């Protein structure tokens, strides 16, 4: 969701991919990828630093002579993690003989330990990881205790002061639905279209000191999730009221919004396809909750 920098000059030009079907003689593959973003400059290829996309394409290049390019459902910023990043790539049919169940094992053998392919499948019909997505769910983790949990120092924002959860939940309820979220999104540095989005769900869960923000919608602006979480935490600290959050929405001015939470607590949890979500309860992804 949060764009990275431009691709390196020495990288081969990427084929424009706006189609939902592969080129003639090719098979489209779909992967679900998880990664710890601590060591990466976001998802995309970078001129300086390493993006997760680069590592995944290097691993694919070890397996397939065509060295396929991957196309992602979203883009995460520096330090942001993922459990359910969906990507696709196209392979010439002769290179597509590997059983789908073996592709994650083969790719993971070439990937660093902080990136893992969780599943792979051939697309049986038209599919595009980005353009067919109908919604996304992010989760943000906060450790709310005077002493940080050292095991979560790269996966949760440490907020040592006590938070008023009822007021935070009241404020979160004001953000659900279709709104203009300009007050919670950072300027991406390029001209953008509408800043209206629909939040289907903004839920705050507590398990001991661990707070989990479940943020689900049809799409997200640049750093919007971090702006929402940072503002809600400030509500919990008494710096804003729930009514202030409503006024921020109406003002549509980032200067009047709350702070942005740091990136390391944010996880792209899953991407939805098919019928748009409307906030239904869901089961946790296996092995993903750092509680």
N, C-alpha and C positions, 0 to 999 in steps of 0.2 A: 504494500500500500504506500509505502513511503519511498519515493524514488531515490535511487543511487545516482552516481555520477555517470558521465559518458563512457563509452567503451574505449579501450586503448587504441591508439592509431595503428599499432602493428597487428591488430586482430583482423582476421578476414571479415569482410562485410557480411552482415547477417541478412539472409534472405527475408524480405518482407513476408510476413505470415498473417494474413487476415482471413484466410479461408478456413472453413470447418472440415474440409476434407484434405487428405494428403495429395501430393502430386501423383501423376500416373506412375505406376510401378513401385509405389512406396506404401508402407504400412505405418499408421500412426499409433504411437505408444503413449500411455498415460502413466505417470508415476506420482506417488505421494511421498514427499520428502520431509524429514525432520532435521533440524539443526540447532546447535547452540551458536548463536550469532556473536558471541563475545569476541572472537578473534577476527571477525570479518567486517569489511566496510559495506555492509548491507548485502542484498541479494545480487545486484547487477555486477557485471564486469566493471573494473575501475582502471583509470589511468595510473593511479597510485594506490597501493594496497590491493587486497584480494577480496573478491566477492564470492559468495557461495556458488553462483552460477558458473564461475570459472572452474571451480573444483569439480563440479558435476560434469561439465562438458569435457574436462580433461579425462575423467574416468570413462566417459562414454567413448572418447577417442582411443582409449586403450583397448576397448572391446570391438569397435566397429570402424572399418577403414573409411567410411564416409564421414566420420567425425561430426555427428549431428549437432545442431544447435537446439537448445531447449527454450520453450516459450512458457512463461510462468503465469499463474492466475493472479499474482500480486507481486509487489516489490516491497521488501522490508528495508528499513533504515539501518545504519550502523548500530550494532549491538543488540538488535531485535532478534528474537528467536522464532522458531516455527515447529509445530508438531504436524501440521496438515497442509503444507504447501503443495499444491497440485501443479504439475507441469506436463507438457507434451513435447514430443519430438517425432520426426519422421525418419524411417529407415528404408533403404531399398529392400524390396521383397527378399532377395537372396540373403540379406543380412538378418532377417527377422525369424530365423529358424529356432533360436534359443527359446526353450519353454519359459512362459511368463513367470512361473514360480522360481526359476533359477536366476532371472535377471537381477533381482535385488541382491542376492548373494554375490553374484559376479561383480556388480557395481560397488558394493560395500567393501569388497576386497581391495579396491583401488582408491576408496575415499578415506579421508582422515576420520578419526574416531568421533569428531564433533559433527559429522554429517552422515545421515543414514537414509537410505531408500527403504521405506516401510512396505511398499507394495508396488506392483507393476501389472499392467494389463494392456492387451491390444484393444484398440477402439473398434467396435463392431459397426459403428455408424458415425455420422458427422460429429465432430467434437473439437472444441477449442478451449483450452484451459482458462483463458481470460474472458473471451467474449461470451461463452456459454455459462459463466458463473452467475448465479442469481442472488448470492449473498455470501457473507463471510462472518465468521465468529472469531473475535480476538479475546484473549484473557490477559488480565494484568494482575500481578501478584505484589502484595504489600506485606511486609513483616512489621506488625504493629506491637512493638515491645521495646523497653528501654535498651536492651542488648540485642544486636543483630544476630541472626542465625548464620554462622560462618559457612554452613553448607549451602545456603541460598544467597550468598553475597553477589552472585552473577545472575540470579534469576528473580530476585525480589527487591523492591525498593524499601529501604529501611526508614520507617516513620516512627520515631521513638515516643512521641507524645500520644496520649490517649485520644481516640477519635470518637466523635458522636455519631454512631452508626444510624440511629433513627433519622437524624437530620440529613445525613448523606443519602439515605434511601428516599427520603422525601424529595430531595433535589434531583436524584436520578430519575424519578418518575416524571418530572417536568421535561426531561430530555427525550423521552420515548415518543416515537411518532415521526411524522414528516416535519422537518424544520430546516431553516437555513442555519448551517453550523459554521458560518464564517468566523464567529467569535472564538471558536475552539480550534481553528486550523491555522498552521503557519503558512505564510506565503511560500509557495514552492519555487519561486524564481522564474516562472514562466506563466504566460497567460492561461488561465483556466476558464472553464465554462461555468455552469451553475454550481453554487455551493449548497444547494438543497440536497439532503439525503434523508432516508427514513431509517430510524433506529427501531428495530422490532423488539429489542430486549436490552436492558441495562440493569443487571442484577448484581447485588453485592452479597457475597457469602462470607461467613466467618467460621474458621475452624481453629480455635485457640488464638494464637497471635497472627495466624495467616489469614489475610483477606484476599478474596478472589473476586475481581470484577469481570463479569461475563458481558461482553459487548457484541451485539449481533445486529447486522443491518444489511441493507441492499448495496452498500458501498461506503467508502470512507475517504475523506479528504486527507491531504498531507498532514501527518502528525495529529490528526483529529482524535484518535483514541487517547493519546498521551495528554492532549488538552482537556479532554473530558475527565480523565482520572485525576490529573493534577488539580483541577477545579473542585472536584468532589472531595478530595483530601483537604483542601483549604476550607471547604464547608465544614468538614469534620473537626477542623481545628478552630472554628469560630471566626474565621476571617471573612467568610461570606455567609449569607443566609440562603435558604432555598429560593426565596423570592428574588435574590440577586441573580441567580442562575437564569431565571425566566427573563430578567431584564437584559442579561448578556445575549441571550438568543435574539431578542427583539432588536438590540443595537447592531448586531452583525458586524462588530468591530473587534478585531483581535486584541487591540490595546485595552479593551474593557473586560476581556475574558481572564480566566485564572491562569495559573502557571501550567507549564507542560511537565508531566512526570518524566523521569529519566527513562532512557530506552530499554535498559536491561530487564525491566519487569514485564515487558510486553511479549506476548506469544501469539503468532497467527495460528489459531487452534484448528480451524477447519474451513473448508470452502464448500459451498452448497451449489448443487446443480439440480435442474428440474424445477418443480413447483417452488416459487419463492417461499422462504420461511416466514412464519409469523410468531416466533418466540416460543415454540414448543419445547418442553423439557428434553434434555438429551443425556445420554450416558457419557461419562468421561472417556477420553481417548486412553488406550492402554499405556500404562507406565508414564503418563505425562504429568500428573499432579505432583508438584514437589513437596506436598505436605508429608 
